[in-house]
Amino acid sequence: IDALAVGLSLAMLQVRIWLPSVVIGLVAAAFSIIGHRSGGRLGLRFGQRAELGGGLLLVGIGVKILVDHLSG
């Protein structure tokens, strides 16, 4: 959805797509590489605790969405 909104916005502004596409691609690639490298190191250090925290966070988000939809 985000990419669709950006694409439509750029088309409506009649901006050439090549430069924004290259910049977005380079930034995404850089953050992916940084995340991959740091994730391996942090995974060794915080492994199961990080998995438990992430799982609890996702369950909490799911419960909040469920409560919002049931009460609204």
VOBA-554622 format. One record per atom (N, C-alpha, C): residue number from 1; atom name; x, y, z. Coordinates in Angstrom, 2 decimals. Layout:
# residues N
> NUM  CA  X  Y  Z
...
END
This chain:
# residues 72
> 1  N  0.83  -1.19  0.00
> 1  CA  0.00  0.00  0.00
> 1  C  0.88  1.25  0.00
> 2  N  1.96  1.22  0.77
> 2  CA  2.86  2.38  0.81
> 2  C  3.47  2.65  -0.56
> 3  N  3.92  1.59  -1.21
> 3  CA  4.54  1.76  -2.53
> 3  C  3.51  2.27  -3.54
> 4  N  2.29  1.80  -3.43
> 4  CA  1.23  2.28  -4.32
> 4  C  0.98  3.77  -4.11
> 5  N  0.92  4.19  -2.85
> 5  CA  0.69  5.60  -2.55
> 5  C  1.83  6.47  -3.06
> 6  N  3.05  6.02  -2.87
> 6  CA  4.21  6.78  -3.35
> 6  C  4.20  6.84  -4.87
> 7  N  3.94  5.73  -5.51
> 7  CA  3.90  5.70  -6.97
> 7  C  2.84  6.62  -7.54
> 8  N  1.66  6.60  -6.95
> 8  CA  0.59  7.49  -7.42
> 8  C  0.95  8.95  -7.17
> 9  N  1.55  9.23  -6.01
> 9  CA  1.94  10.61  -5.70
> 9  C  2.97  11.12  -6.68
> 10  N  3.96  10.31  -6.98
> 10  CA  4.99  10.72  -7.93
> 10  C  4.41  10.92  -9.32
> 11  N  3.47  10.06  -9.70
> 11  CA  2.85  10.19  -11.02
> 11  C  2.01  11.47  -11.09
> 12  N  1.29  11.78  -10.01
> 12  CA  0.46  12.99  -10.01
> 12  C  1.32  14.25  -10.01
> 13  N  2.48  14.20  -9.39
> 13  CA  3.38  15.35  -9.38
> 13  C  4.22  15.44  -10.64
> 14  N  4.07  14.45  -11.50
> 14  CA  4.81  14.35  -12.76
> 14  C  6.32  14.43  -12.52
> 15  N  6.78  13.66  -11.56
> 15  CA  8.20  13.58  -11.22
> 15  C  8.80  12.40  -11.99
> 16  N  10.00  12.58  -12.48
> 16  CA  10.67  11.45  -13.13
> 16  C  10.95  10.39  -12.08
> 17  N  10.66  9.17  -12.42
> 17  CA  10.67  8.08  -11.45
> 17  C  12.06  7.50  -11.19
> 18  N  13.01  7.71  -12.08
> 18  CA  14.30  7.02  -11.97
> 18  C  15.10  7.40  -10.74
> 19  N  15.27  8.66  -10.46
> 19  CA  16.06  9.06  -9.30
> 19  C  15.43  8.62  -7.98
> 20  N  14.13  8.87  -7.76
> 20  CA  13.53  8.38  -6.51
> 20  C  13.62  6.85  -6.38
> 21  N  13.45  6.14  -7.49
> 21  CA  13.54  4.68  -7.45
> 21  C  14.93  4.20  -7.05
> 22  N  15.94  4.82  -7.60
> 22  CA  17.32  4.44  -7.28
> 22  C  17.63  4.75  -5.81
> 23  N  17.22  5.93  -5.36
> 23  CA  17.46  6.31  -3.96
> 23  C  16.74  5.36  -3.01
> 24  N  15.48  5.08  -3.27
> 24  CA  14.71  4.16  -2.42
> 24  C  15.34  2.78  -2.43
> 25  N  15.76  2.32  -3.59
> 25  CA  16.39  1.00  -3.69
> 25  C  17.71  0.93  -2.93
> 26  N  18.54  1.97  -3.04
> 26  CA  19.82  1.98  -2.33
> 26  C  19.62  2.03  -0.82
> 27  N  18.69  2.85  -0.37
> 27  CA  18.43  2.95  1.07
> 27  C  17.88  1.62  1.60
> 28  N  16.95  1.02  0.87
> 28  CA  16.39  -0.26  1.30
> 28  C  17.47  -1.35  1.34
> 29  N  18.34  -1.36  0.33
> 29  CA  19.43  -2.35  0.31
> 29  C  20.39  -2.13  1.47
> 30  N  20.74  -0.88  1.75
> 30  CA  21.66  -0.58  2.85
> 30  C  21.07  -1.00  4.19
> 31  N  19.82  -0.67  4.43
> 31  CA  19.20  -1.06  5.70
> 31  C  19.01  -2.58  5.79
> 32  N  18.77  -3.23  4.68
> 32  CA  18.66  -4.69  4.70
> 32  C  19.99  -5.34  5.07
> 33  N  21.06  -4.84  4.50
> 33  CA  22.39  -5.37  4.82
> 33  C  22.73  -5.11  6.29
> 34  N  22.49  -3.89  6.76
> 34  CA  22.75  -3.56  8.17
> 34  C  21.91  -4.45  9.09
> 35  N  20.65  -4.63  8.77
> 35  CA  19.78  -5.47  9.58
> 35  C  20.21  -6.92  9.59
> 36  N  20.64  -7.41  8.45
> 36  CA  21.09  -8.80  8.35
> 36  C  22.34  -9.03  9.19
> 37  N  23.29  -8.13  9.07
> 37  CA  24.55  -8.28  9.82
> 37  C  24.33  -8.10  11.32
> 38  N  23.62  -7.07  11.71
> 38  CA  23.41  -6.84  13.14
> 38  C  22.46  -7.88  13.73
> 39  N  21.51  -8.36  12.95
> 39  CA  20.59  -9.39  13.43
> 39  C  21.29  -10.68  13.78
> 40  N  22.29  -11.05  12.99
> 40  CA  23.06  -12.26  13.31
> 40  C  23.81  -12.13  14.61
> 41  N  24.42  -10.98  14.82
> 41  CA  25.17  -10.76  16.07
> 41  C  24.24  -10.66  17.27
> 42  N  23.17  -9.89  17.11
> 42  CA  22.24  -9.72  18.23
> 42  C  21.48  -11.01  18.53
> 43  N  21.24  -11.81  17.49
> 43  CA  20.56  -13.09  17.69
> 43  C  21.36  -14.02  18.56
> 44  N  22.66  -14.03  18.40
> 44  CA  23.51  -14.86  19.24
> 44  C  23.50  -14.39  20.69
> 45  N  23.41  -13.09  20.85
> 45  CA  23.49  -12.52  22.20
> 45  C  22.15  -12.57  22.95
> 46  N  21.06  -12.24  22.25
> 46  CA  19.76  -12.10  22.92
> 46  C  18.74  -13.16  22.49
> 47  N  19.10  -14.06  21.61
> 47  CA  18.27  -15.10  21.01
> 47  C  16.88  -15.32  21.55
> 48  N  16.74  -16.19  22.55
> 48  CA  15.42  -16.60  23.02
> 48  C  14.66  -15.46  23.68
> 49  N  15.36  -14.60  24.39
> 49  CA  14.67  -13.46  25.02
> 49  C  14.06  -12.54  23.96
> 50  N  14.80  -12.31  22.88
> 50  CA  14.27  -11.46  21.81
> 50  C  13.07  -12.13  21.14
> 51  N  13.12  -13.43  20.93
> 51  CA  11.99  -14.14  20.33
> 51  C  10.77  -14.06  21.23
> 52  N  10.97  -14.24  22.53
> 52  CA  9.86  -14.17  23.47
> 52  C  9.27  -12.75  23.49
> 53  N  10.13  -11.75  23.56
> 53  CA  9.65  -10.36  23.55
> 53  C  8.91  -10.02  22.27
> 54  N  9.45  -10.43  21.13
> 54  CA  8.78  -10.18  19.85
> 54  C  7.44  -10.88  19.75
> 55  N  7.39  -12.12  20.23
> 55  CA  6.13  -12.88  20.22
> 55  C  5.08  -12.23  21.10
> 56  N  5.49  -11.81  22.30
> 56  CA  4.55  -11.13  23.21
> 56  C  4.06  -9.82  22.62
> 57  N  4.95  -9.10  21.95
> 57  CA  4.56  -7.86  21.31
> 57  C  3.52  -8.10  20.21
> 58  N  3.74  -9.12  19.39
> 58  CA  2.78  -9.44  18.33
> 58  C  1.44  -9.88  18.90
> 59  N  1.47  -10.67  19.97
> 59  CA  0.22  -11.09  20.61
> 59  C  -0.51  -9.87  21.16
> 60  N  0.22  -8.96  21.79
> 60  CA  -0.38  -7.74  22.31
> 60  C  -1.02  -6.90  21.22
> 61  N  -0.34  -6.75  20.10
> 61  CA  -0.91  -6.00  18.97
> 61  C  -2.18  -6.68  18.47
> 62  N  -2.14  -8.00  18.37
> 62  CA  -3.33  -8.75  17.93
> 62  C  -4.50  -8.58  18.87
> 63  N  -4.23  -8.63  20.18
> 63  CA  -5.29  -8.45  21.18
> 63  C  -5.87  -7.03  21.09
> 64  N  -5.02  -6.04  20.92
> 64  CA  -5.50  -4.67  20.80
> 64  C  -6.39  -4.49  19.58
> 65  N  -5.97  -5.06  18.44
> 65  CA  -6.79  -4.98  17.23
> 65  C  -8.13  -5.67  17.44
> 66  N  -8.10  -6.84  18.07
> 66  CA  -9.34  -7.58  18.33
> 66  C  -10.26  -6.78  19.23
> 67  N  -9.74  -6.23  20.31
> 67  CA  -10.56  -5.44  21.23
> 67  C  -11.13  -4.21  20.51
> 68  N  -10.31  -3.53  19.71
> 68  CA  -10.78  -2.35  18.98
> 68  C  -11.94  -2.71  18.04
> 69  N  -11.83  -3.85  17.37
> 69  CA  -12.87  -4.22  16.41
> 69  C  -14.14  -4.71  17.11
> 70  N  -13.99  -5.36  18.25
> 70  CA  -15.16  -5.86  18.95
> 70  C  -15.91  -4.76  19.70
> 71  N  -15.17  -3.73  20.13
> 71  CA  -15.82  -2.66  20.89
> 71  C  -16.29  -1.50  20.01
> 72  N  -15.86  -1.47  18.76
> 72  CA  -16.18  -0.32  17.90
> 72  C  -17.25  -0.56  16.98
END
